[in-house]
Amino acid sequence: PAPQDAASYSMLKEQLFEVLHTLTPREENVLKLRFGLEDGRPRTLEEVGKVFSITRERIRQIEAKALRKLRHPSRSKRLKDYLE
């Protein structure tokens, strides 16, 4: 990848983690595991549920709430520049 692409990716990742940090710790960790943001390996609802010792349905609810929060303009505007 071109150096500018690598720099953009690095900045995007930094912004993403800053935005995730505005969520509750549980919401942040659920999204990181579900989307494989730290190790590149997305987990299933079942796998994440086992980590937290709760049902996959509860994980789905936490994930949905966290994603809803991330769509709010106060958070999403920080990531919009990277979508072009």
Sequence and secondary structure as in RCSB ss.txt:
>XXXX:A:sequence
PAPQDAASYSMLKEQLFEVLHTLTPREENVLKLRFGLEDGRPRTLEEVGKVFSITRERIRQIEAKALRKLRHPSR
SKRLKDYLE
>XXXX:A:secstr
  HHHHHHHHHHHHHHHHHHTTS HHHHHHHHHHHTTTTS    HHHHHHHHTS HHHHHHHHHHHHHHHHSHHH
HHHHHGGG 
